[in-house]
Amino acid sequence: MVKLTDNEFLEFVDLMHMNYGIDLSKKRVLIEGRLSNLIERKGMNNFSQYLDNIKKNNKEEITTLINKLTTNYTYFYREENHFKYLKEVIFPYEEKNNRTKTLNIWSAGCSSGEEPYTLAMLINDYFKFNASNWNVQIFATDISENVLSKAREGIYTEESIAKLPEPYKKRYFEKTIDSKYQVLPEIKKHVTFKVFNLMDPMTAKNKYDVIFCRNVMIYFNAETKMNIVNKFYDATKPQGYLMIGHAETIQRNQSKFTYISPAIYKKE
Ligand SMILES: C[S@@+](CC[C@H](N)C(=O)[O-])C[C@H]1O[C@@H](n2cnc3c(N)ncnc32)[C@H](O)[C@@H]1O
């Protein structure tokens, strides 16, 4: 096993924090455990060689690294409180007040697509994509190209859709020959997937009615998280919302968002 020296560890923590906002200061064992095999397979002898390689900014190399160090765990209809709130509060409000009949939603840190597809299904259920004149765009981004290619493919296991209400399972998937579930084109066409690192500047050309950034900022330290939350604020329409994971919090005095209920924040 390739060992991580104290200096290499500090350099690693710095590099990941500066470039990706990922806080690994307490993850020494995880870094060593998840990367030493990879380093050996590359024929390298130590972490310093690997770090030099990363610093060359090879996109593929960086994606592999981020995939190894973060978790992409997700599933359909995860944390259903948010979906309940959409159906009971946000959609009725939009239906009544949104004159342009345009809805822009952003799933930031969408992983393999379960979250944005859940949103597309929910919105279709409420606003009826084909039978109404609502224009709905769901923008879904992640730092990892790997998970995005799975998302674009849109094929999932039974386990991954287990929490979805039964009618959604029936209405929005086609069974594949190997007993998997393929998201229907009518849902897929409303979701646009794109690579985006949340540390990068957000050119808020489009403003969003609702931003979902759930179970992503857990990797970030407090400062990075506040910077990103502030950028989300600028990218949200007035009366729009930010949804975060239920295990996460935003310090009330450090953000302009108003706390509504656990994991739900609003731009008043
Ligand atoms: C645990 S998944 C969350 C998926 C989904 N939002 C959910 O709650 O089920 C976290 C995702 O955040 C992505 N991520 C981590 N750091 C990121 C960054 N700096 N920019 C964009 N995405 C990032 C990871 O690649 C991963 O797919």
The ligand as an SDF file (V2000), in Angstrom:
LIG
                    3D

 27 29  0  0  0  0  0  0  0  0999 V2000
  -24.3020   12.4990   -2.5740 C   0  0  0  0  0  0  0  0  0  0  0  0
  -24.4910   13.1340   -4.1890 S   0  0  0  0  0  0  0  0  0  0  0  0
  -26.0450   13.9980   -4.0020 C   0  0  0  0  0  0  0  0  0  0  0  0
  -27.0310   13.7240   -5.1340 C   0  0  0  0  0  0  0  0  0  0  0  0
  -28.4170   14.3350   -4.9320 C   0  0  0  0  0  0  0  0  0  0  0  0
  -28.3530   15.7770   -4.8810 N   0  0  0  0  0  0  0  0  0  0  0  0
  -29.0940   13.7710   -3.7140 C   0  0  0  0  0  0  0  0  0  0  0  0
  -29.2850   14.4910   -2.7270 O   0  0  0  0  0  0  0  0  0  0  0  0
  -29.4470   12.5920   -3.7150 O   0  0  0  0  0  0  0  0  0  0  0  0
  -23.3070   14.4810   -4.1870 C   0  0  0  0  0  0  0  0  0  0  0  0
  -22.8840   14.9360   -5.5720 C   0  0  0  0  0  0  0  0  0  0  0  0
  -22.1970   16.2040   -5.4690 O   0  0  0  0  0  0  0  0  0  0  0  0
  -21.2100   16.2460   -6.4640 C   0  0  0  0  0  0  0  0  0  0  0  0
  -20.2070   17.2840   -6.1310 N   0  0  0  0  0  0  0  0  0  0  0  0
  -19.2510   17.2560   -5.1650 C   0  0  0  0  0  0  0  0  0  0  0  0
  -18.4960   18.3710   -5.2120 N   0  0  0  0  0  0  0  0  0  0  0  0
  -18.9860   19.1390   -6.2270 C   0  0  0  0  0  0  0  0  0  0  0  0
  -18.6100   20.4120   -6.7880 C   0  0  0  0  0  0  0  0  0  0  0  0
  -17.5800   21.1310   -6.3030 N   0  0  0  0  0  0  0  0  0  0  0  0
  -19.3370   20.8710   -7.8400 N   0  0  0  0  0  0  0  0  0  0  0  0
  -20.3730   20.1550   -8.3420 C   0  0  0  0  0  0  0  0  0  0  0  0
  -20.7640   18.9570   -7.8660 N   0  0  0  0  0  0  0  0  0  0  0  0
  -20.0810   18.4490   -6.8190 C   0  0  0  0  0  0  0  0  0  0  0  0
  -20.6410   14.8300   -6.4630 C   0  0  0  0  0  0  0  0  0  0  0  0
  -19.9910   14.5360   -7.6870 O   0  0  0  0  0  0  0  0  0  0  0  0
  -21.9090   13.9810   -6.2270 C   0  0  0  0  0  0  0  0  0  0  0  0
  -22.4540   13.4950   -7.4240 O   0  0  0  0  0  0  0  0  0  0  0  0
  1  2  1  0
  2  3  1  0
  2 10  1  0
  3  4  1  0
  4  5  1  0
  5  6  1  0
  5  7  1  0
  7  8  2  0
  7  9  1  0
 10 11  1  0
 11 12  1  0
 11 26  1  0
 12 13  1  0
 13 14  1  0
 13 24  1  0
 14 15  1  0
 14 23  1  0
 15 16  2  0
 16 17  1  0
 17 18  1  0
 17 23  2  0
 18 19  1  0
 18 20  2  0
 20 21  1  0
 21 22  2  0
 22 23  1  0
 24 25  1  0
 24 26  1  0
 26 27  1  0
M  CHG  2   2   1   9  -1
M  END
$$$$
